[in-house]
Amino acid sequence: MAWLILFLAGLFEIVWAFAMKQSDGFTRPVPTMIMVIAMLLSFGLLAWSMRVLPLGTAYTIWTGIGAVGAFIVGVAFLGEPLGPLRALAAVLIVSGLVMMKLATPA
């Protein structure tokens, strides 16, 4: 259950990062409110997962989901470039997340 909660926390991290971009420096109220709510949910779910999972594992997986997810959202919805080195970097991050999961007994 902790892994599912951690995955949801990572998804909310993607939401708040995208909403932050859409808030245009906190000048647009709706994206700003979405960002704040998603942040609270993300941090709350991360904290909940840390009741079972080790700090290093939970935090690494959480930030990795957010980083790769934000990268994908940026490419898919914001027209950010997808070059070979950027794609390789994302693959390496995902590889690290898989290795961290495999190395964690919980």
C-alpha positions as CSV (number, residue, x, y, z in Angstrom):
1,M,0.0,0.0,0.0
2,A,2.9,2.4,0.8
3,W,4.2,2.0,-2.8
4,L,0.8,3.0,-4.2
5,I,0.5,6.0,-2.0
6,L,4.0,7.0,-2.9
7,F,3.1,6.7,-6.6
8,L,0.1,8.9,-6.1
9,A,2.3,11.4,-4.3
10,G,4.5,11.5,-7.3
11,L,1.6,12.1,-9.6
12,F,0.4,15.0,-7.5
13,E,4.0,16.4,-7.7
14,I,3.6,16.4,-11.5
15,V,0.3,18.2,-11.2
16,W,1.7,20.9,-8.9
17,A,4.7,21.5,-11.1
18,F,2.5,21.9,-14.2
19,A,0.1,24.1,-12.3
20,M,3.1,26.2,-11.1
21,K,4.1,26.8,-14.7
22,Q,0.6,27.6,-15.7
23,S,0.3,30.1,-12.7
24,D,2.6,32.5,-14.6
25,G,4.5,33.5,-11.5
26,F,1.5,33.1,-9.2
27,T,-0.4,35.8,-11.1
28,R,-3.2,33.4,-12.2
29,P,-5.4,32.4,-9.3
30,V,-6.9,29.1,-10.5
31,P,-3.6,27.4,-11.4
32,T,-2.1,28.8,-8.2
33,M,-4.9,27.2,-6.2
34,I,-4.5,23.9,-8.0
35,M,-0.8,24.0,-7.3
36,V,-1.2,24.6,-3.6
37,I,-3.8,21.8,-3.3
38,A,-1.7,19.4,-5.3
39,M,1.4,20.3,-3.2
40,L,-0.4,19.6,0.1
41,L,-1.7,16.3,-1.3
42,S,1.7,15.3,-2.6
43,F,3.6,16.1,0.6
44,G,0.9,14.5,2.7
45,L,1.0,11.3,0.7
46,L,4.8,11.3,0.7
47,A,4.8,11.6,4.5
48,W,2.2,8.8,4.8
49,S,4.3,6.5,2.6
50,M,7.4,7.3,4.8
51,R,5.7,5.6,7.7
52,V,6.6,2.4,6.0
53,L,9.3,3.1,3.4
54,P,12.8,4.4,4.1
55,L,13.4,8.1,3.7
56,G,16.0,7.7,1.0
57,T,13.8,5.4,-1.1
58,A,10.6,7.3,-0.7
59,Y,12.1,10.7,-1.4
60,T,14.1,9.4,-4.4
61,I,11.1,7.7,-6.0
62,W,8.9,10.7,-5.3
63,T,11.3,13.2,-6.9
64,G,12.0,10.9,-9.8
65,I,8.3,10.4,-10.6
66,G,7.9,14.2,-10.5
67,A,11.0,14.9,-12.6
68,V,10.3,12.4,-15.3
69,G,6.5,13.2,-15.2
70,A,7.2,16.9,-15.5
71,F,9.6,16.3,-18.3
72,I,6.9,14.2,-20.2
73,V,4.2,16.9,-19.6
74,G,6.6,19.6,-20.8
75,V,7.3,17.7,-24.0
76,A,3.7,16.6,-24.6
77,F,1.8,19.7,-23.6
78,L,4.2,22.7,-23.6
79,G,6.2,22.0,-26.7
80,E,9.5,21.6,-24.9
81,P,12.2,19.9,-27.0
82,L,12.8,16.2,-26.9
83,G,16.3,15.6,-28.0
84,P,18.3,12.4,-27.7
85,L,20.3,13.5,-24.6
86,R,17.1,14.7,-22.8
87,A,15.4,11.4,-23.6
88,L,18.5,9.4,-22.4
89,A,18.5,11.5,-19.2
90,A,14.9,10.5,-18.5
91,V,15.6,6.9,-19.2
92,L,18.5,7.0,-16.8
93,I,16.3,8.5,-14.1
94,V,13.7,5.8,-14.6
95,S,16.4,3.1,-14.5
96,G,17.6,4.6,-11.2
97,L,14.0,4.5,-9.8
98,V,13.6,0.8,-10.8
99,M,16.9,-0.1,-9.1
100,M,15.9,1.8,-6.0
101,K,12.6,-0.1,-5.8
102,L,14.4,-3.4,-6.4
103,A,16.9,-2.6,-3.7
104,T,14.3,-1.8,-1.0
105,P,12.9,-4.6,1.0
106,A,9.7,-2.9,2.1
